[in-house]
């Protein structure tokens, strides 16, 4: 029985994947804290800070995912493989998620009138 090795990934692909994973985790964590804060009665300034952090992490996630999409196309230029298609779908989903989180957080800030600090 012959053991086959997986395809070696470039350093930039690993860095992009881990960076996008980090941004997704931070975006999800700030949304989680915002959700907890609305039920537990966090101070308004803390809620506003969490919303602003959600905007920042969401935009970073969107830009990182866009870079991941471009990198996936660049790496898959020799032929489509299932691994690249699956990664491309993940980057598209995470990019849309990040942009939607940033837009929703900005809408909440504007609607609540919490633009003054």
SEMAR-381641 format. One line per field, with one value per residue (C-alpha): residue in one letter; x, y, z; residue number from 0. Coordinates in Angstrom, 2 decimals. Example, Ala and Ser with C-alpha at 12.3 -4.5 7.8 and 13.67 -1.06 7.14 Angstrom:
aa = c(a, s)
c1 = c(12.30, 13.67)
c2 = c(-4.50, -1.06)
c3 = c(7.80, 7.14)
i = c(0, 1)
***
This chain:
aa = c(x, x, x, x, x, x, x, x, x, x, x, x, x, x, x, x, x, x, x, x, x, x, x, x, x, x, x, x, x, x, x, x, x, x, x, x, x, x, x, x, x, x, x, x, x, x, x, x, x, x, x, x, x, x, x, x, x, x, x, x, x, x, x, x, x, x, x, x, x, x, x, x, x, x, x, x, x, x, x, x, x, x, x, x, x, x, x, x, x, x, x, x, x, x, x, x, x, x, x, x, x, x, x, x, x, x, x, x, x, x, x, x, x, x, x, x, x)
c1 = c(0.00, 1.53, 1.10, 0.67, 1.77, -0.53, 0.35, 2.77, 1.28, 3.17, 3.97, 1.78, -1.22, -0.77, -0.40, -3.52, -5.57, -4.51, -4.96, -8.47, -9.23, -7.97, -10.09, -13.15, -12.56, -12.17, -15.24, -17.31, -15.99, -16.90, -20.36, -20.73, -19.72, -22.12, -24.94, -24.08, -23.83, -27.30, -28.82, -26.57, -26.80, -23.29, -22.63, -23.41, -19.79, -18.78, -21.47, -20.35, -16.75, -17.78, -19.72, -16.76, -14.47, -16.97, -16.72, -12.93, -12.70, -15.44, -13.63, -10.31, -12.05, -13.53, -10.19, -8.33, -10.90, -10.62, -6.87, -7.49, -9.78, -7.14, -4.45, -6.61, -7.10, -3.36, -2.47, -5.11, -4.05, -2.62, -5.96, -8.98, -8.67, -11.35, -9.17, -9.00, -12.73, -13.56, -11.15, -12.54, -16.05, -14.87, -13.15, -16.26, -18.49, -16.16, -15.77, -19.53, -19.91, -17.29, -18.81, -22.32, -21.13, -19.40, -22.47, -24.85, -22.65, -22.38, -26.15, -26.70, -24.30, -25.96, -29.48, -28.78, -27.17, -24.08, -21.58, -20.39, -17.68)
c2 = c(0.00, 3.22, 6.38, 9.51, 12.89, 15.84, 18.79, 21.18, 24.58, 27.81, 29.90, 32.75, 30.41, 29.19, 32.75, 33.94, 31.01, 31.54, 35.31, 34.96, 32.39, 34.84, 37.67, 35.41, 34.39, 37.98, 39.09, 36.27, 36.97, 40.66, 39.78, 37.25, 39.83, 42.35, 39.80, 38.97, 42.67, 43.46, 40.88, 41.58, 45.36, 46.43, 50.14, 52.06, 53.00, 49.34, 48.35, 51.11, 49.94, 46.37, 47.56, 49.58, 46.60, 44.48, 46.94, 46.80, 43.01, 42.57, 44.78, 43.06, 39.72, 40.92, 42.22, 39.11, 36.88, 38.88, 38.34, 34.64, 34.45, 36.06, 33.78, 30.71, 31.66, 32.23, 28.84, 26.96, 28.37, 25.01, 23.25, 23.16, 20.78, 20.04, 21.42, 24.82, 24.94, 24.14, 26.80, 29.32, 28.70, 29.18, 32.46, 33.73, 32.82, 34.44, 37.57, 38.02, 37.33, 39.96, 42.64, 41.92, 42.10, 45.42, 46.82, 45.64, 47.06, 50.39, 50.45, 49.80, 52.60, 55.09, 54.05, 54.24, 57.66, 56.53, 58.33, 60.69, 59.83)
c3 = c(0.00, -1.12, 0.94, -1.13, 0.08, 0.00, -2.16, -0.51, 0.25, -0.13, 2.91, 1.68, 1.32, 4.90, 6.19, 4.35, 5.62, 9.22, 9.02, 7.63, 10.34, 12.98, 11.59, 11.50, 15.11, 16.27, 14.30, 15.75, 19.26, 19.16, 17.86, 20.67, 23.27, 21.74, 21.94, 25.53, 26.34, 25.06, 27.39, 30.39, 30.26, 29.27, 29.34, 26.16, 25.58, 25.76, 23.28, 20.93, 21.22, 20.40, 17.36, 16.12, 16.62, 14.67, 11.79, 11.81, 12.07, 9.46, 6.96, 7.65, 7.12, 3.83, 2.54, 3.69, 2.02, -1.19, -1.09, -0.44, -3.48, -5.69, -4.27, -4.84, -8.48, -8.79, -7.28, -9.27, -12.63, -13.73, -13.39, -11.12, -8.25, -5.69, -2.90, -4.56, -5.31, -1.70, -0.44, -2.90, -1.59, 1.98, 1.13, -0.68, 2.27, 4.81, 2.69, 2.41, 6.13, 7.01, 4.81, 6.13, 9.74, 9.09, 7.34, 10.07, 12.84, 11.03, 10.55, 14.26, 15.20, 12.87, 13.83, 17.55, 17.14, 18.99, 16.84, 19.55, 22.04)
i = c(0, 1, 2, 3, 4, 5, 6, 7, 8, 9, 10, 11, 12, 13, 14, 15, 16, 17, 18, 19, 20, 21, 22, 23, 24, 25, 26, 27, 28, 29, 30, 31, 32, 33, 34, 35, 36, 37, 38, 39, 40, 41, 42, 43, 44, 45, 46, 47, 48, 49, 50, 51, 52, 53, 54, 55, 56, 57, 58, 59, 60, 61, 62, 63, 64, 65, 66, 67, 68, 69, 70, 71, 72, 73, 74, 75, 76, 77, 78, 79, 80, 81, 82, 83, 84, 85, 86, 87, 88, 89, 90, 91, 92, 93, 94, 95, 96, 97, 98, 99, 100, 101, 102, 103, 104, 105, 106, 107, 108, 109, 110, 111, 112, 113, 114, 115, 116)
***
